Amino acid sequence: MTQDDETMHAQHLSQEQDHFRWRQQHLEALATLRRAEAALMLHEACIVAHQAEIARHEEQIAHGTAHAAAVEAGDHARLAHDHAHGAEHHAGVMAAIAALAVHLDAGAGK
């Protein structure tokens, strides 16, 4: 093999190793994105459940227990706590997605 062939061969091997590593990283990233998607869906489900509880509570306040079950002791505090925790989680996930979007937009030549 000539020196040029040796150099090209070494470059090819190095590039192939990069490709394997990148593909592994892509697959891991896709798995993480799926987890993020699942987390967003779960958060949406929590929001819907919280909205239902708020509506029940508002109905009970406005019309008494004839229209909606009475709020159990501690429910309001628990829901306020859950809402605050959900807000923190929401802010973190949205910040991460916004950072990813900036990176993707920059890579797309935008």
C-alpha positions in Angstrom: 0.0 0.0 0.0 1.2 3.5 -0.8 1.5 6.2 1.8 -1.6 7.9 0.3 -3.5 4.7 0.5 -2.4 4.2 4.1 -3.6 7.7 5.0 -6.9 7.3 3.2 -7.4 3.9 4.9 -6.8 5.5 8.3 -9.2 8.3 7.5 -11.9 5.9 6.4 -11.6 3.8 9.6 -11.7 7.0 11.7 -14.8 8.2 9.8 -16.5 4.9 10.2 -15.9 4.9 13.9 -17.4 8.4 14.0 -20.5 7.2 12.1 -21.0 4.3 14.5 -20.7 6.6 17.5 -23.0 9.2 16.0 -25.6 6.6 15.1 -25.5 5.3 18.7 -25.9 8.8 20.0 -28.8 9.5 17.6 -30.6 6.4 18.8 -30.1 7.4 22.4 -31.3 10.9 21.6 -34.4 9.6 19.9 -35.2 7.5 23.0 -34.8 10.6 25.1 -37.2 12.5 22.8 -39.7 9.7 23.1 -39.4 10.0 26.9 -39.9 13.8 26.6 -43.0 13.2 24.4 -44.4 10.8 27.0 -43.7 13.3 29.8 -45.6 16.0 27.9 -48.6 13.6 27.4 -48.5 12.7 31.0 -48.4 16.4 32.0 -51.4 17.0 29.7 -53.3 14.2 31.5 -52.5 15.8 34.9 -53.7 19.2 33.6 -57.0 17.7 32.5 -57.5 16.0 35.8 -56.6 19.2 37.7 -59.1 21.2 35.6 -61.8 18.6 36.4 -61.0 19.0 40.1 -61.1 22.8 39.8 -64.5 22.6 38.0 -65.9 20.3 40.7 -64.7 22.5 43.5 -66.1 25.7 41.8 -69.4 23.9 41.3 -69.5 22.9 45.0 -68.6 26.4 46.1 -71.3 28.0 43.9 -74.1 25.4 44.5 -73.2 23.3 47.4 -73.0 19.5 47.6 -76.2 19.1 45.7 -74.4 19.6 42.5 -70.9 18.3 43.3 -69.3 16.2 46.0 -67.9 18.1 48.9 -64.2 18.9 48.8 -62.3 16.7 51.2 -60.1 18.2 53.8 -56.7 19.1 52.4 -57.8 18.8 48.8 -57.3 22.4 48.0 -53.8 22.5 49.6 -52.9 19.2 47.7 -54.1 20.6 44.4 -52.2 23.9 44.9 -49.0 21.9 45.7 -49.5 19.7 42.7 -50.1 22.8 40.5 -46.9 24.5 41.7 -44.9 21.3 41.1 -46.4 21.0 37.7 -45.5 24.6 36.9 -41.8 23.9 37.8 -41.8 20.8 35.7 -43.5 22.6 32.8 -41.0 25.4 32.9 -38.0 23.0 32.9 -39.3 20.9 30.0 -40.2 24.0 28.0 -36.8 25.6 28.5 -35.1 22.4 27.4 -37.3 22.2 24.3 -36.7 25.9 23.5 -32.9 25.3 23.8 -33.2 22.3 21.4 -35.2 24.3 18.9 -32.6 27.1 18.9 -29.9 24.6 18.2 -32.0 22.8 15.5 -32.9 26.1 13.8 -29.2 27.2 13.8 -28.2 23.9 12.2 -30.9 24.2 9.5 -29.4 27.5 8.2 -32.2 29.7 9.6 
